């Protein structure tokens, strides 16, 4: 039996490995942070862990760069289940209306985890998108954004969605933000997960 401190260390290692291995394109080790039935939710993708790895790998090989940076982590453990929230930023570079730009989106990874056969793994990762911004790489160049398109996306990730839509992704428009019914429903799912229900 592991101690609560050992569980917390194992969970923190898993969360940090997710970011390093995914962003480095270390797909074999990246697969180890997921359980077989793991699922990923993101603005541009929703599906199984294996599907997420496949599309991420394809994008990586085609030059798509989506980078992640982590901050503090909150960990709630109930037996063999855990909910973690980790402050993060997502950074993506691409051309927006013909101008090379960086989008930085700040939020949290909200994760459903379970220990199976002595190993912690991700069952569901649901980002919470709190705010974002878009910066041209060259400050002398400014993209002309379509204001109606931009404002059609949720406030917490509208610039990220604008960029991702522009390069061909279909963006999910009801992801959880800092406040509102979507994030409240997510918190309810997290509480139910710790009580033994399905996520």
RAZIMO-V951806 format. One record per residue. N is the residue number from 1. SS is DSSP state (H for helix, E for strand, - for the rest). BURIAL is + if it has 9 or more other C-alpha atoms within 8 Angstrom, else -. D_FIRST is the distance of its C-alpha to the first C-alpha in Angstrom with 2 decimals. Layout:
# RAZIMO-V951806
{{N | SS | BURIAL | D_FIRST} {N | SS | BURIAL | D_FIRST}}
This chain:
# RAZIMO-V951806
{{1 | - | - | 0.00} {2 | - | - | 3.78} {3 | - | - | 6.65} {4 | H | - | 9.59} {5 | H | - | 11.61} {6 | H | - | 9.67} {7 | H | + | 9.85} {8 | H | + | 13.45} {9 | H | - | 14.29} {10 | H | + | 13.20} {11 | H | + | 15.24} {12 | H | + | 18.08} {13 | H | - | 18.30} {14 | H | + | 18.63} {15 | H | - | 21.33} {16 | H | + | 23.21} {17 | H | + | 23.14} {18 | H | + | 24.61} {19 | H | + | 27.61} {20 | H | - | 28.27} {21 | H | + | 27.99} {22 | H | + | 29.90} {23 | H | + | 32.67} {24 | H | - | 33.05} {25 | - | - | 33.38} {26 | - | + | 30.48} {27 | H | + | 30.04} {28 | H | - | 27.95} {29 | H | - | 25.11} {30 | H | + | 25.75} {31 | H | + | 24.99} {32 | - | - | 21.38} {33 | - | + | 20.45} {34 | E | + | 21.46} {35 | E | + | 20.31} {36 | E | - | 23.21} {37 | E | - | 24.41} {38 | E | + | 24.19} {39 | E | + | 27.29} {40 | E | + | 29.11} {41 | E | + | 31.67} {42 | - | + | 34.20} {43 | - | + | 37.84} {44 | - | + | 39.04} {45 | - | + | 36.50} {46 | E | + | 34.49} {47 | E | + | 32.76} {48 | E | + | 29.99} {49 | H | + | 28.01} {50 | H | - | 29.97} {51 | H | - | 33.23} {52 | H | + | 32.33} {53 | H | + | 31.65} {54 | H | - | 34.93} {55 | H | - | 37.06} {56 | H | - | 35.52} {57 | H | + | 36.24} {58 | H | - | 39.76} {59 | H | + | 40.41} {60 | H | + | 39.14} {61 | H | - | 41.48} {62 | - | - | 44.29} {63 | - | - | 43.85} {64 | - | - | 42.01} {65 | - | + | 40.02} {66 | E | + | 37.54} {67 | E | - | 35.53} {68 | E | + | 32.67} {69 | E | - | 31.83} {70 | E | + | 28.86} {71 | E | - | 28.83} {72 | E | - | 26.43} {73 | E | + | 23.31} {74 | E | - | 22.05} {75 | E | + | 18.47} {76 | E | - | 17.59} {77 | E | + | 14.14} {78 | E | - | 13.87} {79 | - | - | 10.70} {80 | - | - | 10.85} {81 | E | + | 14.23} {82 | E | + | 15.89} {83 | E | + | 19.48} {84 | E | + | 20.65} {85 | E | + | 24.22} {86 | E | + | 25.56} {87 | E | + | 29.14} {88 | E | + | 30.96} {89 | E | + | 34.39} {90 | E | + | 35.69} {91 | E | + | 38.75} {92 | E | + | 41.06} {93 | E | + | 44.43} {94 | E | + | 47.22} {95 | E | + | 50.86} {96 | E | + | 51.66} {97 | - | - | 55.26} {98 | - | - | 56.09} {99 | E | + | 54.61} {100 | E | + | 51.53} {101 | E | + | 49.01} {102 | E | + | 45.48} {103 | E | + | 43.62} {104 | E | + | 40.74} {105 | E | + | 38.67} {106 | E | + | 36.28} {107 | E | + | 33.54} {108 | E | + | 29.83} {109 | E | + | 27.37} {110 | E | + | 25.75} {111 | E | + | 22.75} {112 | E | + | 20.85} {113 | E | + | 17.49} {114 | E | + | 14.88} {115 | E | + | 11.66} {116 | E | - | 12.81} {117 | - | - | 11.68} {118 | - | - | 8.90} {119 | E | - | 11.79} {120 | E | + | 13.18} {121 | E | + | 16.91} {122 | E | + | 19.99} {123 | E | + | 21.43} {124 | E | + | 24.34} {125 | E | + | 25.89} {126 | E | + | 28.74} {127 | E | + | 30.65} {128 | E | + | 32.52} {129 | E | + | 35.90} {130 | E | + | 37.33} {131 | E | + | 40.37} {132 | E | + | 41.98} {133 | E | + | 45.06} {134 | E | + | 47.22} {135 | E | - | 48.85} {136 | E | + | 51.47} {137 | - | - | 50.86} {138 | - | - | 54.51} {139 | - | - | 55.47} {140 | - | - | 59.04} {141 | - | - | 58.01} {142 | - | - | 56.97} {143 | - | + | 56.02} {144 | - | - | 57.91} {145 | - | - | 55.32} {146 | - | - | 56.31} {147 | H | - | 55.67} {148 | H | - | 55.56} {149 | H | - | 52.93} {150 | H | + | 50.82} {151 | H | + | 50.97} {152 | - | - | 50.07} {153 | - | + | 46.45} {154 | - | + | 43.97} {155 | H | - | 44.37} {156 | H | + | 40.85} {157 | H | + | 41.29} {158 | H | + | 45.00} {159 | H | + | 45.83} {160 | H | + | 42.91} {161 | H | + | 44.02} {162 | H | + | 47.61} {163 | H | + | 46.75} {164 | H | + | 44.55} {165 | H | + | 47.19} {166 | H | + | 49.81} {167 | - | - | 48.15} {168 | - | - | 47.78} {169 | - | - | 44.49} {170 | - | - | 44.40} {171 | - | + | 42.55} {172 | - | + | 40.70} {173 | - | - | 42.39} {174 | - | - | 40.03} {175 | - | + | 36.93} {176 | - | + | 35.31} {177 | - | + | 36.90} {178 | - | + | 36.55} {179 | - | - | 37.80} {180 | - | - | 39.06} {181 | H | - | 38.15} {182 | H | + | 36.17} {183 | H | + | 33.64} {184 | H | + | 33.51} {185 | H | - | 32.76} {186 | H | + | 29.94} {187 | H | - | 28.39} {188 | H | - | 28.74} {189 | H | + | 26.99} {190 | H | + | 24.06} {191 | H | - | 23.83} {192 | H | + | 24.09} {193 | H | + | 21.34} {194 | H | + | 18.85} {195 | - | - | 20.26} {196 | - | - | 19.55} {197 | - | - | 22.92} {198 | - | - | 24.00} {199 | - | - | 25.05}}
